[in-house]
Amino acid sequence: MRSLSDSEILLKAAVNRIAARIIEKVINSAQEFTEIAEELPQKLQNEWSSFKEEVMEEAERLAKQTNTSEEQSSNEQLSKEDLIQIQIDHLRSKVIDINKDIEGKN
């Protein structure tokens, strides 16, 4: 059996260290994913509850606004649509923030 040359030993050592680092990264990623997976249901539940509350509050606000809308002009109707669009934009922003938070933990 022939012995390995210095360059072969160096190459084998480099390959072994690369493999060890990759395995370490995979293990760490799996642990982080497990932590995220354990936290995610509670976070989603909290966000869903918060979203439902916001929807109910918005529905109440719109209902009050509708009761008085019969007395308002068509120009004021445009401002209602603007308010609705602002609320939609706010909800979209919250969803984007949630996604960024989830992606940031990956």
N, C-alpha and C positions, 0 to 999 in steps of 0.2 A: 504494500500500500504506500503510495507516494504522499509526501507531506505537502501541505498547501503553501504556496508562495506568499510573500508579504502582501502583494496586491490582491490575491484571492482571499486572504484572511480579512483584509480591510473591506473588500466588497461584501463578503459574507456578513461582517459585523454591521455594515451600513444597512443591508437588507434586513437583518434581525432587528435593528433599532427602529427602522421604518415600520416594520410589521408590529412591533410592540407599541409604538405611538398610535398607529391606526386602531389597534385593538383597544387601547386606553380611551381614545376618542369615542369609539363606538359604545363602550361601556358607560362613559360619562353621559353621552347623548341619550342612551337608554334610560339612565337614572333620571335625567332631567325630564324626559318625556313621561316617565312614570309619575313624577311629581306633578307635572302639568295635568296629566290625565286624572289624577286624584283631586286636584283643585278645580278643574274645569266644571264639573256638574254643579258645584255650589256657586261658582261665579255666574254660570249661565242662569241658575235659578234666581240669584239675586238680581241680575240684569232683567230677566223676564218679569219678575215682580215689580221692579221699578218701572219698566216699560208699561205694564198693565195699569199701574197707578197714574202714570202720565197720560195714558189714553183716556182713562176715566175722568181725570181732571179736565182734559181737553174737551171731552164730550160734554161735560157739564158746562164748561165755558161756552161752547158752541150752542148748546141748548138755550142758555140765557141770552146769547147774542141773537139767536133765531127768534126768540119771543119778542125782542125789541126791533127786529129787522123789518117788520111790516111797516114801521114808522120811518124807516130810513130811505134815503134816495138811492138811485143806481150808482152814483159816484161813491157812496159809502160801501156799496157792495164790493167794489174793487179793493178797498182796504181790507175787507174780510178775507178776500182771496189772498191778499198779500200776507195776512196773519197766518193763514193756513199754510202757505208756502214756507214761511219762516219756521213754523212748527215742523214741517216735513224736513226741511234742511237741518234743523236741530237734531231730529231723530236719526237722520242719515249720518250726521257727524258723530253721534254716540256709537252707532254701529261700526263706523270706521275706527274709532278709538278702541272699541272692544277687539276688533280684528288685529289692530296693531299690537295691543297688549298680548294677545294670544300668540301672534307671530314672533313677538319679541322674546317670548319664553322658549321658543323653539330654537 
